[in-house]
Amino acid sequence: MPTRAPQEDCSESVQIMDEGFAAVIARHLASIDHKLSQIREEIADLKSAQTAQSVSASVLADPNIHLPCCNEQELTLLENYINADLENEKTVENLMSLTGGETLNAVVPKILEKIFTAELAKKFNWTGKNKMKLSSLKLMELLFNAVRKNPPTSSATDHQIIERIQVWFKHSGDRDGGRKRRVAPKHSPPQKPGCEKAEESP
């Protein structure tokens, strides 16, 4: 029975060790790449937040504009602000586009949360069936533009964006403790709505 040369056995062992080492290195590199992506996204979010503060200040320079909008009157004022001037339109669109995010699931809800409180969102849906109509708002046109200004979601279709908008509004009643209130015992004291204005001191 022929025997294998010790040199051959040694070469095979080294090869197996090299392959195992390469696999470990590949796993570590993949983990590092994932963490770097997360860090990059967090840095982008911080930069967006800082820039958004200055843009938001421009929008809020009008004493009649309040974000997020708490009621229909505030939303109407925001719509009027947008329609009154092209610069106003660009300002609000830029405020939306600075939200950032890697997916539609992240971007669309963040933008909507800037504009609508949960209480106001419960009064709207896309088609206007039994509620107020979203699709006719100028804000929705700006939202589409803002989503596509974000590089990771630049190729989003109308259908994809509308689908995310519909999901967000559909579940608006679950936000700000809405789900908890629905399942809480009936004798639990009611919570105050999130949009109540603080009383001014005399």
Secondary structure, DSSP 8 states (H G I E B T S, - for coil): -----HHHHHHHHHHHHHHHHHHHHHHHHHHHHHHHHHHHHHHHHHHHHHHHHHHHHHHTTSTT--SSB-SHHHHHHHHHHHHH-HHHHHHHHHHHHTT--SSHHHHHHHHHHHHB-HHHHTTEESS-SSSEESTT-HHHHHHHHHHHHSGGGTT--HHHHHHHHHHHHHTGGGTTTHHHHHHS-TTS-----TT-------
